Amino acid sequence: MAATSRLSSTAPPPPWDAGLRLDPPEAARKRLMAVRRRQFERHPFRLPVTVVWGDTCLETCTHTLALGGLFAVCGDPPPAGTAVSVAFRLPDPDGEVKLRLAGEVVYTTSEGIGVRFLDLDREARGKLRTFFILQDLHCYNTETMEP
């Protein structure tokens, strides 16, 4: 019996006794969303965009653009969770690339709305990636080099 008590005293305490704080579900969800929001690099780029939800059609511009979504300037934003359609044209060496994508408003601020693209197909993803690569090359090649 003494051996049993000695073995049990060396076992690690359960999490609730070890001083570990287990987050409630809402705190864990917020932490997960913070990580998910940073899944794609944001590119500061202003281009005209049309955002449509319900009977509203808003002609505005982007503030940032990413593979996962965009931030659009919007004075009277729809609430988070609203399904939207976004349409914009990307500059391309061979002409403009037109994209019309389904999205969802994931957050709103006093400046605008954060939209997550839903079901981005392979072609649209490729066009966005090409655009970002070309923008990075353009920025790299136009930087002034100091002697």
Secondary structure, 3 states (H helix, E strand, C coil): CHHHHHHHHHCCCCCCCCCCCCCCHHHHHHHHHHHHHCCCCCEECCCEEEEEECCEEEEEEEEEECCCEEEEECCCCCCCCCEEEEEEEECCCCCCEEEEEEEEEEEECCCEEEEEECCCCHHHHHHHHHHHHHHHHHHHHHCCCCC
